[in-house]
Amino acid sequence: MAIRLIAMDLDGTLLDNQGRLPVENAQTVAEAAARGIEIVLATGRRFDSARGFARQIPCPMHIISSNGALTKTVAGETLGRRLLPVAVARKVLEATEGFRSEAGVVFDRATSTEIVLERIDWDDPLRGEYYRKYRDSVREVKPLASCLNGEDPIQVMFTGGCRRMQEAKQKLETVAGADGFSLALADYPARDLAILDVLDRGVTKGAALADWAHARGVAREEVMAIGDNWNDREMLEYAGLPVVMANAVAQVKERGWAMTLSNEQCGVAHAIRRYAVANGRE
């Protein structure tokens, strides 16, 4: 069947290792859209961050952000939203007191998403650059749990070194009531950086993509998904044509799915030309 919808991750997939959008990728995505293929960005990033890249690609698209919790138009209209119940978020923070310096709570506000942290270290070698870039979207609240004043957040987020985030993941997997939330991990060993999101139960990129494709009348066999990390697994499993990056984590590459070039070699453009545009609708 011809591909009618392409969903692609951002970091490690559409973007290069410096977090930039290569011109070749942008042009090829726009070419696919011009041929009638629907484009969806599916990312663990916040909506505000993802939208900046969407605006660099000259074609219509939608954005699945926060690992499937939000689906929005580029203009910001909410089309799908699954928030983390405030009581569950509070339980997560209570169980991870030892990870407080790496924790944040993310909210969906009227005009943007907001990250609440207990303490912001603007010079942090791992996170400081991000805080400075999104200065208007971060704020301090101490103790962190006091930001949970009745409003359900999008997620509780942990950011740190790879080993440290694995420890946080293992801790949360053993918490009483762990079946009440989902965990999404993105791991970048070359940078010793990992991001662990705690989301509402059942929230994944794959679930959000399945809902979106169903709403658009697109069969899963007509969906192509491109990704590189743990948090892309459900999206790749759902797609009729899953494609993994050459730079993908080993556990994703081992699934035997089709493989494209690395993110440094514009693997997204290569995959679209090979699997979608060549066989797509003219």
Contacts in CASP RR format, 6 or more apart in sequence:
PFRMAT RR
TARGET T0000
AUTHOR 0000-0000-0000
METHOD contacts of the structure
MODEL  1
MAIRLIAMDLDGTLLDNQGRLPVENAQTVAEAAARGIEIVLATGRRFDSA
RGFARQIPCPMHIISSNGALTKTVAGETLGRRLLPVAVARKVLEATEGFR
SEAGVVFDRATSTEIVLERIDWDDPLRGEYYRKYRDSVREVKPLASCLNG
EDPIQVMFTGGCRRMQEAKQKLETVAGADGFSLALADYPARDLAILDVLD
RGVTKGAALADWAHARGVAREEVMAIGDNWNDREMLEYAGLPVVMANAVA
QVKERGWAMTLSNEQCGVAHAIRRYAVANGRE
1 219 0 8 1.000
1 221 0 8 1.000
1 222 0 8 1.000
2 222 0 8 1.000
2 279 0 8 1.000
2 280 0 8 1.000
2 281 0 8 1.000
3 37 0 8 1.000
3 222 0 8 1.000
3 223 0 8 1.000
3 224 0 8 1.000
3 241 0 8 1.000
3 275 0 8 1.000
3 276 0 8 1.000
3 279 0 8 1.000
3 280 0 8 1.000
4 36 0 8 1.000
4 37 0 8 1.000
4 38 0 8 1.000
4 218 0 8 1.000
4 222 0 8 1.000
4 223 0 8 1.000
4 281 0 8 1.000
5 37 0 8 1.000
5 38 0 8 1.000
5 39 0 8 1.000
5 40 0 8 1.000
5 213 0 8 1.000
5 216 0 8 1.000
5 218 0 8 1.000
5 222 0 8 1.000
5 223 0 8 1.000
5 224 0 8 1.000
6 29 0 8 1.000
6 32 0 8 1.000
6 37 0 8 1.000
6 38 0 8 1.000
6 39 0 8 1.000
6 40 0 8 1.000
6 223 0 8 1.000
6 224 0 8 1.000
6 225 0 8 1.000
6 226 0 8 1.000
6 272 0 8 1.000
6 276 0 8 1.000
7 40 0 8 1.000
7 41 0 8 1.000
7 42 0 8 1.000
7 64 0 8 1.000
7 205 0 8 1.000
7 209 0 8 1.000
7 223 0 8 1.000
7 224 0 8 1.000
7 225 0 8 1.000
7 226 0 8 1.000
7 235 0 8 1.000
7 239 0 8 1.000
8 14 0 8 1.000
8 29 0 8 1.000
8 39 0 8 1.000
8 40 0 8 1.000
8 41 0 8 1.000
8 42 0 8 1.000
8 225 0 8 1.000
8 226 0 8 1.000
8 227 0 8 1.000
8 268 0 8 1.000
9 42 0 8 1.000
9 43 0 8 1.000
9 44 0 8 1.000
9 205 0 8 1.000
9 226 0 8 1.000
9 227 0 8 1.000
9 228 0 8 1.000
9 229 0 8 1.000
9 232 0 8 1.000
9 235 0 8 1.000
10 41 0 8 1.000
10 43 0 8 1.000
10 44 0 8 1.000
10 45 0 8 1.000
10 50 0 8 1.000
10 53 0 8 1.000
11 19 0 8 1.000
11 43 0 8 1.000
11 44 0 8 1.000
11 45 0 8 1.000
11 186 0 8 1.000
11 188 0 8 1.000
11 229 0 8 1.000
12 188 0 8 1.000
12 227 0 8 1.000
12 228 0 8 1.000
12 229 0 8 1.000
12 245 0 8 1.000
12 247 0 8 1.000
12 263 0 8 1.000
13 226 0 8 1.000
13 227 0 8 1.000
13 228 0 8 1.000
13 232 0 8 1.000
13 245 0 8 1.000
13 263 0 8 1.000
13 268 0 8 1.000
14 21 0 8 1.000
14 25 0 8 1.000
14 29 0 8 1.000
14 41 0 8 1.000
14 53 0 8 1.000
14 226 0 8 1.000
14 263 0 8 1.000
14 268 0 8 1.000
15 21 0 8 1.000
15 22 0 8 1.000
15 53 0 8 1.000
15 263 0 8 1.000
16 22 0 8 1.000
16 263 0 8 1.000
16 264 0 8 1.000
17 190 0 8 1.000
17 263 0 8 1.000
17 264 0 8 1.000
21 53 0 8 1.000
21 56 0 8 1.000
21 57 0 8 1.000
22 266 0 8 1.000
22 269 0 8 1.000
24 266 0 8 1.000
24 269 0 8 1.000
25 266 0 8 1.000
25 267 0 8 1.000
25 268 0 8 1.000
25 269 0 8 1.000
26 56 0 8 1.000
26 57 0 8 1.000
26 58 0 8 1.000
27 269 0 8 1.000
28 266 0 8 1.000
28 268 0 8 1.000
28 269 0 8 1.000
28 272 0 8 1.000
28 273 0 8 1.000
28 277 0 8 1.000
29 39 0 8 1.000
29 57 0 8 1.000
29 59 0 8 1.000
29 268 0 8 1.000
29 269 0 8 1.000
29 272 0 8 1.000
30 57 0 8 1.000
30 58 0 8 1.000
30 59 0 8 1.000
31 272 0 8 1.000
31 277 0 8 1.000
32 39 0 8 1.000
32 272 0 8 1.000
32 276 0 8 1.000
32 277 0 8 1.000
33 39 0 8 1.000
33 59 0 8 1.000
33 60 0 8 1.000
33 61 0 8 1.000
34 59 0 8 1.000
35 277 0 8 1.000
35 280 0 8 1.000
35 281 0 8 1.000
35 282 0 8 1.000
36 281 0 8 1.000
37 276 0 8 1.000
37 277 0 8 1.000
37 280 0 8 1.000
37 281 0 8 1.000
38 61 0 8 1.000
38 62 0 8 1.000
38 216 0 8 1.000
38 218 0 8 1.000
39 57 0 8 1.000
39 59 0 8 1.000
39 60 0 8 1.000
39 61 0 8 1.000
39 62 0 8 1.000
40 61 0 8 1.000
40 62 0 8 1.000
40 63 0 8 1.000
40 64 0 8 1.000
40 209 0 8 1.000
40 212 0 8 1.000
41 50 0 8 1.000
41 53 0 8 1.000
41 54 0 8 1.000
41 61 0 8 1.000
41 62 0 8 1.000
41 63 0 8 1.000
41 64 0 8 1.000
41 65 0 8 1.000
42 64 0 8 1.000
42 68 0 8 1.000
42 205 0 8 1.000
42 206 0 8 1.000
42 208 0 8 1.000
42 209 0 8 1.000
42 225 0 8 1.000
42 232 0 8 1.000
42 235 0 8 1.000
43 50 0 8 1.000
43 63 0 8 1.000
43 64 0 8 1.000
43 65 0 8 1.000
43 67 0 8 1.000
43 205 0 8 1.000
44 50 0 8 1.000
44 65 0 8 1.000
44 66 0 8 1.000
44 67 0 8 1.000
44 68 0 8 1.000
44 184 0 8 1.000
44 186 0 8 1.000
44 195 0 8 1.000
44 197 0 8 1.000
44 205 0 8 1.000
44 231 0 8 1.000
45 65 0 8 1.000
45 66 0 8 1.000
46 65 0 8 1.000
46 66 0 8 1.000
46 106 0 8 1.000
46 113 0 8 1.000
46 115 0 8 1.000
46 137 0 8 1.000
47 63 0 8 1.000
47 65 0 8 1.000
47 66 0 8 1.000
47 70 0 8 1.000
47 72 0 8 1.000
47 76 0 8 1.000
47 108 0 8 1.000
47 112 0 8 1.000
47 113 0 8 1.000
48 112 0 8 1.000
48 113 0 8 1.000
48 134 0 8 1.000
48 137 0 8 1.000
49 65 0 8 1.000
49 134 0 8 1.000
50 63 0 8 1.000
50 65 0 8 1.000
51 63 0 8 1.000
51 74 0 8 1.000
51 76 0 8 1.000
54 61 0 8 1.000
54 63 0 8 1.000
54 74 0 8 1.000
55 74 0 8 1.000
60 74 0 8 1.000
61 74 0 8 1.000
62 71 0 8 1.000
62 72 0 8 1.000
62 73 0 8 1.000
62 74 0 8 1.000
62 79 0 8 1.000
62 212 0 8 1.000
63 70 0 8 1.000
63 71 0 8 1.000
63 72 0 8 1.000
63 73 0 8 1.000
63 74 0 8 1.000
64 70 0 8 1.000
64 71 0 8 1.000
64 205 0 8 1.000
64 208 0 8 1.000
64 209 0 8 1.000
64 212 0 8 1.000
65 71 0 8 1.000
65 72 0 8 1.000
65 113 0 8 1.000
66 106 0 8 1.000
66 113 0 8 1.000
66 154 0 8 1.000
66 155 0 8 1.000
66 197 0 8 1.000
66 199 0 8 1.000
67 155 0 8 1.000
67 184 0 8 1.000
67 197 0 8 1.000
67 199 0 8 1.000
67 203 0 8 1.000
67 204 0 8 1.000
67 205 0 8 1.000
67 231 0 8 1.000
68 82 0 8 1.000
68 199 0 8 1.000
68 203 0 8 1.000
68 204 0 8 1.000
68 205 0 8 1.000
68 206 0 8 1.000
68 207 0 8 1.000
68 208 0 8 1.000
69 81 0 8 1.000
69 82 0 8 1.000
69 83 0 8 1.000
69 84 0 8 1.000
69 154 0 8 1.000
69 155 0 8 1.000
69 199 0 8 1.000
69 200 0 8 1.000
69 203 0 8 1.000
69 208 0 8 1.000
70 78 0 8 1.000
70 80 0 8 1.000
70 81 0 8 1.000
70 82 0 8 1.000
70 108 0 8 1.000
70 154 0 8 1.000
71 78 0 8 1.000
71 79 0 8 1.000
71 80 0 8 1.000
71 81 0 8 1.000
71 208 0 8 1.000
71 211 0 8 1.000
71 212 0 8 1.000
72 78 0 8 1.000
72 79 0 8 1.000
72 80 0 8 1.000
73 79 0 8 1.000
78 108 0 8 1.000
79 212 0 8 1.000
80 208 0 8 1.000
80 211 0 8 1.000
81 108 0 8 1.000
82 199 0 8 1.000
82 200 0 8 1.000
82 202 0 8 1.000
82 203 0 8 1.000
82 208 0 8 1.000
83 108 0 8 1.000
83 152 0 8 1.000
83 153 0 8 1.000
83 154 0 8 1.000
83 200 0 8 1.000
84 152 0 8 1.000
84 153 0 8 1.000
84 154 0 8 1.000
84 155 0 8 1.000
84 156 0 8 1.000
84 181 0 8 1.000
84 198 0 8 1.000
84 199 0 8 1.000
84 200 0 8 1.000
85 152 0 8 1.000
85 200 0 8 1.000
86 148 0 8 1.000
86 150 0 8 1.000
86 151 0 8 1.000
86 152 0 8 1.000
86 153 0 8 1.000
88 180 0 8 1.000
88 181 0 8 1.000
88 200 0 8 1.000
89 105 0 8 1.000
89 148 0 8 1.000
89 152 0 8 1.000
89 153 0 8 1.000
89 156 0 8 1.000
89 198 0 8 1.000
90 145 0 8 1.000
90 148 0 8 1.000
91 175 0 8 1.000
91 177 0 8 1.000
92 156 0 8 1.000
92 172 0 8 1.000
92 175 0 8 1.000
92 181 0 8 1.000
92 198 0 8 1.000
93 100 0 8 1.000
93 103 0 8 1.000
93 105 0 8 1.000
93 144 0 8 1.000
93 145 0 8 1.000
93 148 0 8 1.000
93 156 0 8 1.000
94 145 0 8 1.000
95 171 0 8 1.000
95 172 0 8 1.000
95 175 0 8 1.000
96 103 0 8 1.000
96 158 0 8 1.000
96 168 0 8 1.000
96 171 0 8 1.000
96 172 0 8 1.000
99 158 0 8 1.000
99 164 0 8 1.000
99 168 0 8 1.000
99 171 0 8 1.000
100 118 0 8 1.000
100 144 0 8 1.000
101 118 0 8 1.000
101 119 0 8 1.000
102 158 0 8 1.000
102 159 0 8 1.000
102 160 0 8 1.000
102 164 0 8 1.000
102 165 0 8 1.000
102 168 0 8 1.000
103 117 0 8 1.000
103 118 0 8 1.000
103 144 0 8 1.000
103 156 0 8 1.000
103 157 0 8 1.000
103 158 0 8 1.000
104 115 0 8 1.000
104 116 0 8 1.000
104 117 0 8 1.000
104 118 0 8 1.000
104 144 0 8 1.000
104 156 0 8 1.000
104 157 0 8 1.000
104 158 0 8 1.000
105 115 0 8 1.000
105 116 0 8 1.000
105 144 0 8 1.000
105 147 0 8 1.000
105 148 0 8 1.000
105 153 0 8 1.000
105 155 0 8 1.000
105 156 0 8 1.000
105 157 0 8 1.000
106 113 0 8 1.000
106 114 0 8 1.000
106 115 0 8 1.000
106 116 0 8 1.000
106 153 0 8 1.000
106 154 0 8 1.000
106 155 0 8 1.000
106 156 0 8 1.000
106 157 0 8 1.000
107 113 0 8 1.000
107 114 0 8 1.000
107 116 0 8 1.000
107 151 0 8 1.000
107 153 0 8 1.000
107 154 0 8 1.000
108 153 0 8 1.000
108 154 0 8 1.000
112 136 0 8 1.000
112 137 0 8 1.000
113 137 0 8 1.000
113 154 0 8 1.000
114 137 0 8 1.000
114 138 0 8 1.000
114 139 0 8 1.000
115 134 0 8 1.000
115 137 0 8 1.000
115 138 0 8 1.000
115 139 0 8 1.000
115 157 0 8 1.000
116 138 0 8 1.000
116 139 0 8 1.000
116 140 0 8 1.000
116 141 0 8 1.000
116 144 0 8 1.000
116 147 0 8 1.000
117 138 0 8 1.000
117 139 0 8 1.000
117 140 0 8 1.000
117 141 0 8 1.000
117 144 0 8 1.000
118 140 0 8 1.000
118 141 0 8 1.000
118 142 0 8 1.000
118 143 0 8 1.000
118 144 0 8 1.000
119 140 0 8 1.000
119 142 0 8 1.000
120 131 0 8 1.000
120 138 0 8 1.000
120 139 0 8 1.000
120 140 0 8 1.000
121 127 0 8 1.000
121 128 0 8 1.000
121 131 0 8 1.000
122 128 0 8 1.000
122 131 0 8 1.000
122 132 0 8 1.000
124 131 0 8 1.000
126 159 0 8 1.000
126 160 0 8 1.000
126 161 0 8 1.000
126 193 0 8 1.000
127 159 0 8 1.000
127 160 0 8 1.000
131 138 0 8 1.000
141 147 0 8 1.000
154 199 0 8 1.000
155 197 0 8 1.000
155 198 0 8 1.000
155 199 0 8 1.000
156 197 0 8 1.000
156 198 0 8 1.000
157 195 0 8 1.000
157 196 0 8 1.000
157 197 0 8 1.000
157 198 0 8 1.000
158 165 0 8 1.000
158 168 0 8 1.000
158 195 0 8 1.000
158 196 0 8 1.000
158 197 0 8 1.000
158 198 0 8 1.000
159 165 0 8 1.000
159 193 0 8 1.000
159 194 0 8 1.000
159 195 0 8 1.000
159 196 0 8 1.000
160 193 0 8 1.000
160 194 0 8 1.000
160 195 0 8 1.000
161 192 0 8 1.000
161 193 0 8 1.000
161 194 0 8 1.000
162 187 0 8 1.000
162 188 0 8 1.000
162 189 0 8 1.000
162 192 0 8 1.000
162 193 0 8 1.000
162 194 0 8 1.000
164 194 0 8 1.000
165 185 0 8 1.000
165 187 0 8 1.000
165 194 0 8 1.000
165 195 0 8 1.000
165 196 0 8 1.000
166 194 0 8 1.000
168 196 0 8 1.000
169 183 0 8 1.000
169 185 0 8 1.000
169 196 0 8 1.000
172 178 0 8 1.000
172 181 0 8 1.000
172 183 0 8 1.000
172 196 0 8 1.000
172 198 0 8 1.000
173 183 0 8 1.000
179 201 0 8 1.000
180 200 0 8 1.000
180 201 0 8 1.000
181 198 0 8 1.000
181 199 0 8 1.000
181 200 0 8 1.000
181 201 0 8 1.000
182 198 0 8 1.000
182 199 0 8 1.000
182 200 0 8 1.000
182 201 0 8 1.000
182 202 0 8 1.000
182 203 0 8 1.000
182 204 0 8 1.000
183 196 0 8 1.000
183 197 0 8 1.000
183 198 0 8 1.000
183 199 0 8 1.000
184 196 0 8 1.000
184 197 0 8 1.000
184 199 0 8 1.000
184 203 0 8 1.000
184 204 0 8 1.000
184 205 0 8 1.000
184 230 0 8 1.000
184 231 0 8 1.000
185 194 0 8 1.000
185 195 0 8 1.000
185 196 0 8 1.000
185 197 0 8 1.000
185 229 0 8 1.000
185 230 0 8 1.000
185 231 0 8 1.000
186 194 0 8 1.000
186 195 0 8 1.000
186 229 0 8 1.000
186 230 0 8 1.000
186 231 0 8 1.000
187 194 0 8 1.000
187 229 0 8 1.000
187 230 0 8 1.000
187 249 0 8 1.000
188 194 0 8 1.000
188 229 0 8 1.000
189 249 0 8 1.000
197 231 0 8 1.000
204 231 0 8 1.000
204 234 0 8 1.000
204 235 0 8 1.000
205 231 0 8 1.000
205 232 0 8 1.000
205 234 0 8 1.000
205 235 0 8 1.000
206 234 0 8 1.000
206 235 0 8 1.000
206 237 0 8 1.000
206 238 0 8 1.000
207 234 0 8 1.000
209 223 0 8 1.000
209 225 0 8 1.000
209 235 0 8 1.000
209 238 0 8 1.000
209 239 0 8 1.000
210 220 0 8 1.000
210 238 0 8 1.000
213 219 0 8 1.000
213 220 0 8 1.000
213 222 0 8 1.000
213 223 0 8 1.000
220 238 0 8 1.000
220 239 0 8 1.000
220 240 0 8 1.000
221 240 0 8 1.000
222 240 0 8 1.000
223 238 0 8 1.000
223 239 0 8 1.000
223 240 0 8 1.000
223 241 0 8 1.000
224 239 0 8 1.000
224 240 0 8 1.000
224 241 0 8 1.000
224 242 0 8 1.000
224 243 0 8 1.000
224 271 0 8 1.000
224 272 0 8 1.000
224 275 0 8 1.000
224 276 0 8 1.000
225 232 0 8 1.000
225 235 0 8 1.000
225 236 0 8 1.000
225 238 0 8 1.000
225 239 0 8 1.000
225 240 0 8 1.000
225 241 0 8 1.000
225 242 0 8 1.000
225 243 0 8 1.000
226 243 0 8 1.000
226 244 0 8 1.000
226 245 0 8 1.000
226 260 0 8 1.000
226 268 0 8 1.000
226 271 0 8 1.000
227 235 0 8 1.000
227 236 0 8 1.000
227 243 0 8 1.000
227 244 0 8 1.000
227 245 0 8 1.000
227 248 0 8 1.000
227 252 0 8 1.000
228 244 0 8 1.000
228 245 0 8 1.000
228 247 0 8 1.000
228 248 0 8 1.000
228 249 0 8 1.000
228 252 0 8 1.000
228 263 0 8 1.000
229 248 0 8 1.000
229 249 0 8 1.000
229 252 0 8 1.000
230 249 0 8 1.000
230 251 0 8 1.000
230 252 0 8 1.000
232 252 0 8 1.000
233 252 0 8 1.000
235 242 0 8 1.000
236 242 0 8 1.000
236 243 0 8 1.000
236 244 0 8 1.000
236 252 0 8 1.000
236 255 0 8 1.000
236 257 0 8 1.000
241 258 0 8 1.000
241 275 0 8 1.000
242 255 0 8 1.000
242 257 0 8 1.000
242 258 0 8 1.000
243 257 0 8 1.000
243 258 0 8 1.000
243 259 0 8 1.000
243 260 0 8 1.000
243 271 0 8 1.000
243 275 0 8 1.000
244 252 0 8 1.000
244 253 0 8 1.000
244 255 0 8 1.000
244 257 0 8 1.000
244 258 0 8 1.000
244 259 0 8 1.000
244 260 0 8 1.000
245 259 0 8 1.000
245 260 0 8 1.000
245 261 0 8 1.000
245 262 0 8 1.000
245 263 0 8 1.000
245 267 0 8 1.000
246 259 0 8 1.000
246 260 0 8 1.000
246 261 0 8 1.000
246 262 0 8 1.000
246 265 0 8 1.000
246 267 0 8 1.000
247 262 0 8 1.000
247 263 0 8 1.000
247 264 0 8 1.000
248 259 0 8 1.000
253 259 0 8 1.000
258 271 0 8 1.000
258 275 0 8 1.000
260 267 0 8 1.000
260 268 0 8 1.000
260 270 0 8 1.000
260 271 0 8 1.000
260 274 0 8 1.000
261 267 0 8 1.000
261 270 0 8 1.000
261 271 0 8 1.000
END
